[in-house]
Amino acid sequence: MARTRHATEIHNTPQKGPRIPAGVPRYIVLHHGATTNFDALVRMEMGGKQVSSTVIVKDKRVASMFDEAWRAWSLSSQYWDSVSLSSETCNESLAPSWTISEESHQTLVKLIVEWCIRYSIPCDRTHVMGHREVYTRHGASYATACPGGMDLDRLVRDASAFLAGGALSVPASFVPVVATVPQDEDGEHRYTSTEDDGIRGPIFIGRVQTLGRERSVYPGVIDNVTGPLTEASRIKLTAQALNGWVWGPHTTTDQDGVPGGNYWTSVQMTGQERFGYPGRVDGIPGPLTYAAENRICAHELNAHR
């Protein structure tokens, strides 16, 4: 299958098994590590204890423990481990609150978005669960308080907003670190991999702002951080690309920046023809359509470097 594009380190723990039944994951199950020590969790999952997870998270660190084709040893249930992906997140505080950091929250949102897109997992609280809910909802695994004080509802809400083109809900007290975006010698932002995976990053945003300014649809600053002006520019650039191809109905979104039925139908039709969109052409947006929209926009950005 794959490993997450957000991995900052790669491991190959032997503590994994085949997915039985075979197939792609259908759920995301979140755990907390009950420790603040990232490296200790990695050592434990490499053989210190018979347990593992798809990834381990702390702040911006993400350890991919094995290819996602394998199942984790996290739920004491072969079936539920087989049909799910799992994350183990280090805590920011220990008992009794068991919180995670704001940076860890944001990293988990990105992982949820990536997994929902890659495996067509609905981004809702039915399919994105905490460990304890596998037991309370389905009677599987075992009774546990895991994942502690993790705000599961907010995680899903933020991931859903991200898929819909919105932004994360960040507390006023949190000051994010803006990633440095690599540039070519002439100052132009380099190729964005969003064309390949449908997942936005700072390079994608910077190129939206750069091309948007060139085409007079973006009046803001080029800071690689999305906002209302950037999102309006992104939508107009996507609509310009759609109207330049033969697939799909003409959309006036290139002028007003307001997506409608023609826009989404064109995204889906163009997505099917050129970008591997596997969903229906019904003019109704969802996670698969948003991923296709991102790829279409990224293609336009990369074609006009």
HELIX and SHEET records of a PDB file:
HELIX    1   1 PHE A   38  ARG A   43  1                                   6    
HELIX    2   2 MET A   44  GLY A   48  3                                   5    
HELIX    3   3 GLN A   78  SER A   82  1                                   5    
HELIX    4   4 GLU A  102  TYR A  119  1                                  18    
HELIX    5   5 HIS A  131  HIS A  138  1                                   8    
HELIX    6   6 LEU A  152  LEU A  163  1                                  12    
HELIX    7   7 THR A  194  ASP A  197  1                                   4    
HELIX    8   8 PRO A  202  GLU A  214  1                                  13    
HELIX    9   9 PRO A  228  GLY A  244  1                                  17    
HELIX   10  10 THR A  253  ASP A  256  1                                   4    
HELIX   11  11 GLY A  261  ARG A  274  1                                  14    
HELIX   12  12 PRO A  287  ALA A  303  1                                  17    
SHEET    1   A 6 GLU A   9  ILE A  10  0                                        
SHEET    2   A 6 ARG A  61  SER A  64  1                                        
SHEET    3   A 6 VAL A  55  LYS A  58 -1                                        
SHEET    4   A 6 SER A  84  THR A  89  1                                        
SHEET    5   A 6 TYR A  27  HIS A  32  1                                        
SHEET    6   A 6 VAL A 128  GLY A 130  1                                        
SHEET    1   B 2 GLY A  17  PRO A  18  0                                        
SHEET    2   B 2 TRP A  70  ARG A  71 -1                                        
END                                                                             
